[in-house]
């Protein structure tokens, strides 16, 4: 029997991640793809919706929908940032390899 999955040699530029995230059927295929992409980034990489929009084929609302899906299942968390006066000034996404 021949292989039906053809893999590249692993010398550099590969990702190792827990397979449970890839197989989590609570997520759409699109959300799984976004999660895999985000987990392939460096640990200190900032999740910026505008950057993700430029790197893919979804608009802003599509990216927010997928991030909301990841948040709902527990793979992502969003923490709002506030200035000294308590006004909201954006926020930071934290991405987990395993859902809470």
N, C-alpha and C positions, 0 to 999 in steps of 0.2 A: 504494500500500500504506500502510495506517495504522500508526502506532506501537503496539506491544503493551506497551511499557514506558513508563509515564507518570512523569516525573520532576518533582520540585518545583523551583521557582526557587532558585538557590544564592546567597543573600545572607548567610546565617548558618546555624549549626547543621548543618553537613554534614561528612562524613568523607572524606578522601582516603587510600586505602591501596593497597598493592601487590595486584594482582589474583591473583597466584600463591597467596596465602594463602586467598582465597575459593574458588579452584578446586582446592585440594589434596585430592585424593581419598583420601589417607591418613587424613583426618579425617572423622568423622561430620558430618551436617548440624548437629547440636546443638553439637558442638565448634566448627565454623566460625562458628556464630552467636555463641557465647560469645566467641570470639577477636575477631570484629568489634565486639562490645560493648566488650570490654576495650580495644581499640585506639581506640575513640571517646572514652575517658576522658582527662583531662589527664595529662601526663607524670609528675606527682608523685602520682597517685592510687594509693591502697593497695588491693590485692586482698584483700578480707575475705570469707571464705566465708559468714558469717552475713548480710552485706549483700547478696551476690549471691542468696542464698536468698530474701530478702525482695523483691528486685526481679524475680524470675522465678517460674516454676512448678515448680521442682525442689526437692527436699529437700537436706539437707546431703550425703548420700551421692551424689546425682546430680551436684552441683556438684564434689565431689571426683573423681568418675569422669571428668568432662569435663576438669578441670585435669590429671589424670593422663594423659589422652589427649594434651593439648597438650604436656605434658612429654615424653612418649614420642617424639613426632614432632619436638620441638625448638623449639616456639613459646613454651614456658614453662620457667622454671627456678625451683626453690625452694631458698632458702638458709636453713638453720636458724640461729637466734640463740641464743646461750648467755650466761649470766650470768658473773660473775667466778669462780664456783666450777665452771664447766663444765657446769652443768645447762641443759638445753634450755628455752628461754623463747620458744617460737613460731618464727616465721620470716617471710620476705618472698618473695613471688612477683615474678619479673621476666618481663615479657611482651615477646616480639619480634614484629615484623611479618613477618620472614622466618625460617624454621626454620634452625637451625645446619646 
